[in-house]
Amino acid sequence: MFCDQCGATLAAGAIACGRCGAGVDAPPIPSPRLPAVGERLPPPATPAVAVDVVDQAAVGSRARGPGWSTWARSTLGRNLVGTGTGIVAAWFNVPFVVLLAAIGAVFGGLAGVVSGTIAGQGVLSRLDALLTWVFPLPIRAEQLLPTAAAQVGGIVGGILGAVHGAGKLGWMAAVWPWEALAAGDPTWPWAVALGQVVTALVVGGLYLVWTVATESVRLRIGGARRLSRREAAWLGPIVAEVAARMGLRAVPRLLVDDRREANASAYIRHIVINYGLLEQLDYDRDQVAGVLAHELAHWRAGDPVAMAWARGVALPLYLLYELADRLLMVSSRPLHFAVRVLLWPVLVTVRYLVVPVQSRLWRQAEYRADAVAAAAGYGAGLRAALSFLRHTFDAARSGWDQTVLATHPPNELRLERLERSEGPTPLREDHPLARALPGWSDQSTVRKGW
């Protein structure tokens, strides 16, 4: 563009000539052409934006499991007590032992109550007939009683008879099959026991392979989905930073669940974080990073592998337990009664023997994952998340479930252990203790403005 007076070149958008000062008329703005009726317009131009906004490797471009050394350590080299308990309970007739012990307790208690009365012998003969009809065994009601129970009778005799009867029939159920095998050949009990153990290990391995192979499908059916580009743009750098601080050369695939429960879970090849957790933490970067560091610590240690393995070696027992648990969710009292009558030995064995032994390992794993997250520099964020949520990322439990079967320790104890190495730590202002104990001591963890 040139000046009309002196011919000098004008800069783009100039309203006056820089040499002679003459004004410059602005070029006319063309009016937009209106489309004719029925005319198809071309699609709008797509802005030139990179397709891969975030490096997908930062949030796990594909599902990955931990290293092979972790797999070996998490199966055969870890939780030997829990693995052994699962094998014995599922493959060595423990529910049958529980069933006979209960029958022995009932008949032994009844026999003990009436043994010291005038009608004792007549009642005992009827108990023998009933015992033969319920469970035909080569044992009489009198054999379920200790000598003291036969002498005292009444309440004391009933207690002694119940204890003695449970022990006698339970021992018979545990030992009698092996004695029958030894009567045929002394090597048969050892061969059968070895075969049961090998079968349990093979089933556990096959279950672990099935768990890994179907994990993506099961999570997708359960509601987990891949991250959108916007979600990946926010969570991707957080995961990449956490992985770098923890020295991870690979990360599992991160998935999102749209449910509103505050939950996050580590699987063998995935980590799932619920939208409810992100919302309750108000998308605070430090707190979310602390949660992800905790879950990545689980993944690196092979805790999901160990849990799947422990379930696999006791698979027959867990399948029956799951069946009973699902049936008990159906709102039908007759069905509940039938399930409890038929499958109560399985429920008792799993809830009061297998799971309590294995849950101790999972609670230790929670403390270890907290410590690993804190060592990577995310202790403050994890403490803030735990103190804000008031409960663990896992589903809340009550009663026996919370004290013995719970896989997570109480949040307050996790906070206490996190603070041991770092001294008193300020709590959030909305924490209950911040309101209940203001200025508690010179070393108070209750401080404003955290």
C-alpha positions as a printed Julia matrix, in Angstrom:
450×3 Matrix{Float64}:
   0.0     0.0    0.0
   1.42    3.45  -1.02
   0.75    7.09  -0.02
  -1.24    9.07  -2.63
   0.76   12.29  -1.92
   4.44   11.22  -1.79
   4.34    7.58  -2.91
   5.96    6.26   0.28
   5.27    2.65   1.33
   2.77    2.48   4.19
   2.76   -0.02   7.02
  -0.14   -2.43   7.31
  -3.04   -0.81   9.09
  -1.52    2.73   9.0
  -3.98    5.65   9.09
  -1.36    8.37   8.15
   1.83    8.53   6.08
   4.98    8.49   8.1
   6.86   10.77   5.62
   4.42   13.55   4.7
   1.71   13.08   7.32
  -1.11   12.82   4.81
  -4.11   10.84   5.93
  -4.87    7.46   4.45
  -8.37    6.29   3.68
  -9.2     2.91   5.2
  -9.95    0.26   2.61
 -13.61   -0.58   2.26
 -14.84   -3.57   4.21
 -16.65   -5.96   1.91
 -20.14   -6.92   2.98
 -20.57  -10.61   3.64
 -22.45  -12.48   0.96
 -25.69  -13.91   2.24
 -26.36  -17.48   1.15
 -29.16  -18.12  -1.23
 -32.18  -20.05  -0.08
 -31.35  -23.77  -0.07
 -27.63  -23.19  -0.72
 -25.31  -25.61   1.17
 -22.48  -23.84   2.98
 -18.97  -25.33   3.2
 -17.95  -26.69   6.64
 -16.07  -24.25   8.88
 -12.31  -24.43   8.78
 -10.81  -26.63  11.51
  -8.23  -24.79  13.62
  -4.75  -26.17  13.41
  -4.49  -27.88  16.82
  -2.31  -30.87  17.57
  -4.34  -34.06  17.91
  -2.29  -35.48  20.77
  -2.73  -32.75  23.36
  -1.12  -34.93  26.03
   1.4   -37.69  25.68
  -0.81  -40.72  26.19
   2.09  -42.62  27.74
   1.76  -40.34  30.74
  -1.64  -41.83  31.58
  -0.91  -45.31  30.26
  -1.4   -45.73  26.54
  -1.92  -49.44  27.08
  -2.59  -51.7   30.03
   0.64  -52.7   31.79
   1.37  -54.99  34.68
   4.34  -54.83  37.07
   7.6   -56.62  36.31
   8.0   -60.39  36.36
   9.97  -60.29  39.61
   6.97  -58.62  41.23
   4.67  -61.32  39.86
   6.82  -64.07  41.35
   7.18  -62.29  44.67
   3.46  -61.56  44.9
   2.38  -65.16  44.34
   4.72  -67.81  45.72
   7.04  -65.54  47.69
   4.5   -63.5   49.63
   1.61  -64.07  52.02
   2.49  -67.7   52.61
   0.22  -67.87  55.65
  -2.77  -66.51  53.72
  -2.06  -68.76  50.74
  -1.76  -71.81  52.97
  -4.96  -70.94  54.81
  -6.83  -70.61  51.53
  -5.53  -73.94  50.24
  -6.38  -75.81  53.43
  -9.83  -74.22  53.73
 -10.83  -74.85  50.1
  -9.18  -78.18  49.34
  -9.04  -80.02  52.68
 -12.75  -80.11  53.63
 -12.75  -77.33  56.23
 -16.45  -76.42  55.59
 -17.3   -80.09  56.15
 -15.36  -80.01  59.41
 -17.26  -76.88  60.45
 -20.56  -78.54  59.6
 -19.86  -81.65  61.68
 -18.48  -79.58  64.55
 -21.75  -77.65  64.66
 -23.78  -80.86  64.59
 -21.64  -82.27  67.38
 -22.12  -79.09  69.42
 -25.91  -79.23  69.05
 -26.32  -82.92  69.88
 -23.61  -82.86  72.55
 -25.25  -79.87  74.21
 -28.68  -81.53  74.2
 -27.23  -84.75  75.54
 -25.38  -82.84  78.26
 -28.51  -81.0   79.37
 -30.59  -84.19  79.86
 -27.85  -86.63  80.85
 -28.18  -85.91  84.57
 -31.97  -86.15  84.66
 -34.28  -89.08  85.29
 -35.31  -89.2   81.62
 -31.71  -88.99  80.46
 -31.32  -92.47  78.96
 -34.6   -92.31  77.08
 -33.8   -88.92  75.6
 -30.3   -90.05  74.67
 -31.69  -93.02  72.72
 -33.97  -90.68  70.8
 -31.03  -88.35  70.12
 -29.17  -91.35  68.7
 -32.03  -92.03  66.29
 -32.23  -88.36  65.29
 -28.44  -88.14  64.82
 -28.49  -91.23  62.61
 -31.29  -89.73  60.53
 -29.62  -86.28  60.17
 -26.08  -87.47  59.57
 -25.42  -91.21  59.68
 -22.16  -91.63  61.55
 -20.83  -94.52  63.62
 -21.17  -92.52  66.83
 -23.67  -92.38  69.69
 -24.9   -89.33  71.58
 -23.23  -90.6   74.77
 -19.87  -90.5   73.02
 -20.26  -86.77  72.5
 -20.3   -86.22  76.26
 -17.33  -85.99  78.61
 -17.65  -87.8   81.94
 -18.34  -84.6   83.86
 -21.26  -83.69  81.62
 -22.93  -87.04  82.25
 -22.64  -86.48  86.0
 -23.73  -82.86  86.43
 -26.34  -82.37  83.73
 -28.23  -79.12  83.29
 -26.63  -75.94  81.97
 -23.07  -76.93  82.89
 -23.53  -80.33  81.31
 -24.94  -78.71  78.18
 -21.92  -76.4   77.84
 -19.47  -79.26  78.38
 -21.39  -81.48  75.98
 -21.46  -78.79  73.27
 -17.71  -78.17  73.5
 -16.82  -81.85  73.65
 -19.27  -82.81  70.9
 -18.0   -80.1   68.56
 -14.41  -81.16  69.1
 -15.13  -84.85  68.69
 -17.17  -84.65  65.49
 -14.93  -81.93  64.04
 -11.84  -84.05  64.66
 -13.58  -87.06  63.17
 -14.42  -85.12  60.0
 -10.84  -83.84  59.71
  -9.03  -87.13  60.38
 -11.35  -89.93  59.3
 -10.88  -89.55  55.48
  -7.1   -89.7   55.86
  -7.31  -92.71  58.15
  -9.47  -94.45  55.55
  -6.85  -93.72  52.87
  -4.01  -94.92  55.09
  -5.86  -98.17  55.72
  -5.6   -98.94  52.0
  -1.99  -97.79  51.54
   0.17  -95.67  53.9
   1.38  -93.54  50.98
  -2.07  -92.6   49.74
  -2.7   -89.75  52.23
   0.58  -88.07  51.24
  -0.14  -88.52  47.55
  -3.66  -87.09  47.87
  -2.47  -84.15  49.98
   0.27  -83.34  47.48
  -2.2   -83.61  44.63
  -4.59  -81.22  46.39
  -1.83  -78.64  46.91
  -0.64  -78.89  43.31
  -4.22  -78.58  42.06
  -4.74  -75.48  44.2
  -1.57  -73.86  42.82
  -2.52  -74.67  39.23
  -6.05  -73.3   39.72
  -4.59  -70.19  41.34
  -2.27  -69.65  38.39
  -5.05  -70.16  35.84
  -7.31  -67.78  37.75
  -4.55  -65.17  37.75
  -4.12  -65.53  33.98
  -7.88  -65.21  33.49
  -7.97  -62.14  35.74
  -5.27  -60.39  33.71
  -6.73  -61.37  30.33
 -10.24  -60.15  31.14
  -9.42  -57.17  33.34
 -10.03  -54.53  30.65
 -13.38  -56.05  29.67
 -14.55  -56.48  33.26
 -13.62  -52.91  34.17
 -15.38  -51.56  31.09
 -18.5   -53.56  31.92
 -18.26  -52.28  35.48
 -18.4   -48.66  34.33
 -14.75  -47.63  33.91
 -13.82  -45.78  30.72
 -10.85  -44.19  29.05
  -9.92  -40.58  29.76
 -11.16  -37.85  27.48
  -8.61  -35.44  26.0
  -9.57  -32.8   28.56
  -9.22  -35.28  31.45
  -5.92  -36.53  30.07
  -4.68  -32.96  29.74
  -5.11  -32.53  33.5
  -4.39  -36.0   34.89
  -1.61  -36.9   32.43
   1.04  -34.51  33.79
   0.16  -35.53  37.36
   0.65  -39.22  36.6
   3.87  -38.48  34.71
   5.25  -36.48  37.62
   4.3   -39.14  40.18
   5.82  -41.91  38.06
   9.05  -39.93  37.64
   9.38  -39.3   41.37
   8.74  -42.96  42.13
  11.24  -44.1   39.49
   8.67  -45.96  37.38
   9.68  -46.66  33.81
   6.14  -47.75  32.9
   2.72  -47.0   34.32
  -0.6   -48.85  34.19
  -3.45  -47.43  32.18
  -5.51  -44.85  34.03
  -9.3   -45.14  33.71
 -12.14  -43.0   35.05
 -15.4   -44.17  36.59
 -18.26  -41.66  36.53
 -19.81  -42.9   39.76
 -19.99  -40.42  42.63
 -18.51  -42.67  45.33
 -15.14  -41.41  46.56
 -13.04  -44.36  45.43
  -9.78  -45.21  43.68
  -8.49  -48.72  43.02
  -5.31  -50.31  41.72
  -5.67  -53.36  39.49
  -3.05  -55.57  37.89
  -2.84  -53.5   34.7
  -5.08  -50.48  35.4
  -5.8   -47.8   37.95
  -9.4   -46.56  38.23
 -10.28  -43.26  39.87
 -13.9   -42.28  40.46
 -15.27  -38.88  39.54
 -16.77  -38.74  43.02
 -13.28  -38.74  44.51
 -12.12  -35.92  42.23
 -15.19  -33.88  43.11
 -14.89  -34.41  46.85
 -11.22  -33.43  46.72
 -12.3   -30.35  44.71
  -9.8   -31.27  41.98
  -6.96  -30.29  44.28
  -3.79  -31.26  42.43
  -1.73  -32.16  45.5
  -4.43  -34.36  46.99
  -5.16  -36.14  43.72
  -1.43  -36.67  43.22
  -1.2   -38.18  46.71
  -4.02  -40.62  45.93
  -2.45  -41.6   42.6
   0.94  -42.08  44.24
  -0.71  -44.38  46.8
  -2.38  -46.45  44.07
   0.81  -46.6   41.96
   2.64  -47.87  45.04
   0.07  -50.69  45.27
   0.56  -51.46  41.58
   4.37  -51.46  41.76
   4.39  -53.71  44.84
   2.1   -56.22  43.11
  -0.67  -55.99  45.72
  -3.44  -56.6   43.13
  -1.51  -59.66  41.93
  -1.27  -60.98  45.48
  -5.0   -60.46  46.08
  -5.94  -62.28  42.87
  -3.56  -65.12  43.71
  -4.96  -65.53  47.22
  -8.44  -65.71  45.78
  -7.43  -68.14  43.04
  -5.87  -70.79  45.28
  -9.14  -70.91  47.26
 -11.36  -70.5   44.2
 -13.95  -73.27  44.9
 -14.62  -71.8   48.32
 -14.84  -68.23  47.03
 -17.19  -69.22  44.22
 -19.62  -70.75  46.71
 -19.22  -67.72  48.96
 -19.96  -65.34  46.08
 -23.01  -67.42  45.14
 -24.32  -67.28  48.7
 -23.57  -63.55  48.97
 -25.41  -62.78  45.71
 -28.4   -64.88  46.72
 -28.58  -63.13  50.09
 -28.9   -59.8   48.25
 -32.21  -60.96  46.78
 -35.1   -59.74  48.92
 -36.68  -63.12  49.59
 -36.86  -64.49  53.13
 -37.41  -68.12  52.09
 -34.37  -67.9   49.82
 -32.3   -66.34  52.6
 -33.29  -69.14  54.95
 -32.4   -71.83  52.4
 -29.02  -70.23  51.62
 -28.09  -69.93  55.29
 -29.12  -73.51  56.0
 -27.29  -75.02  53.01
 -24.22  -72.79  52.7
 -23.61  -71.51  56.2
 -20.43  -73.63  56.64
 -18.95  -71.87  53.59
 -19.96  -68.44  54.9
 -18.44  -69.18  58.29
 -15.21  -70.58  56.82
 -14.61  -67.6   54.54
 -15.71  -64.81  56.88
 -14.19  -66.11  60.09
 -11.1   -67.99  58.9
  -9.84  -67.2   55.41
 -10.51  -63.48  55.04
  -9.31  -62.47  58.54
  -5.96  -64.16  57.92
  -5.52  -62.53  54.52
  -6.83  -59.09  55.52
  -3.87  -58.58  57.83
  -1.59  -58.5   54.78
  -3.8   -55.99  52.97
  -3.79  -53.61  55.94
   0.0   -53.79  56.03
   0.04  -53.06  52.3
  -2.0   -49.9   52.91
   0.54  -48.59  55.4
   3.36  -49.45  52.99
   1.66  -47.67  50.08
   1.15  -44.58  52.25
   4.83  -44.62  53.2
   5.94  -44.95  49.57
   3.71  -42.04  48.53
   5.08  -39.9   51.36
   8.69  -40.8   50.46
   8.0   -39.64  46.89
   6.97  -36.22  48.23
   3.19  -36.64  48.33
   2.69  -37.08  52.06
   1.02  -33.7   52.55
  -1.46  -34.23  49.73
  -2.29  -37.76  50.9
  -2.81  -36.58  54.48
  -5.08  -33.82  53.27
  -7.14  -36.28  51.25
  -7.45  -38.75  54.12
  -8.36  -36.08  56.68
 -10.94  -34.58  54.32
 -12.65  -37.82  53.3
 -12.86  -39.12  56.9
 -12.75  -42.66  55.53
 -10.64  -44.69  53.17
 -10.9   -44.78  49.39
 -12.3   -48.3   49.8
 -16.0   -48.92  50.49
 -17.05  -48.25  54.09
 -17.7   -51.25  56.31
 -19.17  -51.79  59.74
 -19.08  -54.26  62.61
 -17.05  -57.4   62.04
 -16.29  -56.28  58.49
 -14.64  -53.08  59.68
 -12.62  -54.55  62.52
 -11.46  -57.92  61.19
 -12.31  -58.25  57.5
 -11.51  -54.67  56.42
  -8.72  -54.43  53.87
  -7.89  -50.85  54.92
  -6.86  -49.62  58.39
  -8.67  -46.62  59.93
  -7.76  -43.31  58.33
  -6.71  -41.74  61.61
  -4.11  -44.46  62.17
  -2.82  -43.97  58.63
  -2.52  -40.23  59.31
  -0.68  -40.94  62.54
   1.85  -43.18  60.83
   2.4   -40.66  58.05
   3.14  -37.98  60.66
   5.67  -40.05  62.6
   8.58  -39.25  60.33
   7.61  -35.62  59.72
   6.49  -34.45  63.16
   3.2   -32.7   63.97
   1.38  -31.7   60.83
  -1.39  -29.09  60.55
  -4.87  -30.34  59.83
  -7.39  -28.86  57.45
  -9.63  -26.25  58.99
 -12.71  -28.41  58.37
 -11.24  -31.43  60.16
 -13.27  -32.23  63.32
 -10.21  -31.93  65.6
  -9.46  -28.48  64.23
 -12.76  -27.31  65.69
 -12.73  -29.48  68.8
  -9.16  -28.86  69.99
  -8.05  -25.33  69.06
  -4.66  -24.57  70.58
  -4.41  -28.07  72.06
  -0.68  -27.8   72.87
   2.54  -26.16  71.73
   3.02  -29.11  69.37
  -0.58  -29.06  68.24
  -1.4   -30.38  64.79
  -4.4   -28.04  64.8
  -3.37  -24.88  62.97
  -5.24  -22.44  60.83
  -4.55  -21.61  57.23
  -3.24  -24.95  55.97
